Amino acid sequence: MHRRTAISLVLLPGVLPLAQAHHGWSSFDQDRPLYLHGRVQGVRWQNPHAEIVLELPAQLTLPADLAQRSVPAQTAPVDGKALLTRAQLPQRQDRRWEIELAPLSRMHAWNVSPLKVGDEVGVLGFTFRGEMGAAILRAEYLFVDTRVYGLRSAPA
């Protein structure tokens, strides 16, 4: 292990499991978009994709305006408005979720600043079919302050 990697892992406790979280889209239930909101507890800002650990509040709720939010155009054919309309909360009760974002090249294309521990963010994405296995969400949209980023592809 390189010295810089070892230092990063020491400085960001709880991030090591993220390194093993990479999965293809086929593992995720794309018919059931989930919404999560919380505080960033860990960050791994490197390829194959940026990842965060998100701690949810005790009483997670869907934002009343979620279905009305604007979503940015992407080069991939994503019906963001339909995803926002169908969004639901997870059935599982995990307070910590591993969030798979996009590759760094795509995060840069969207001008997403690296997230930091303590940041409050929302994500809309997909977890495993039947919510089986680890509490992992593959992000389709990232909500930071008033900004919304589409993570499936590059900005259109």
Buried (B, 14 or more C-beta within 10 A) or exposed (E): EEEEEEEBBEEBEEBEBBEEBEBEEEBBBEEBBBBBBBBBBBBBBEEEBBBBBBBBEEEBEEBEEBBEBEBBEBEEEBEBEEBBEBBEEBEEEBEEBBBBBBBBEBBEBBEBEEBEBEBBBBBBBBBBBEBEEEBBBBBBBBBBEEEBBBBBBBEE
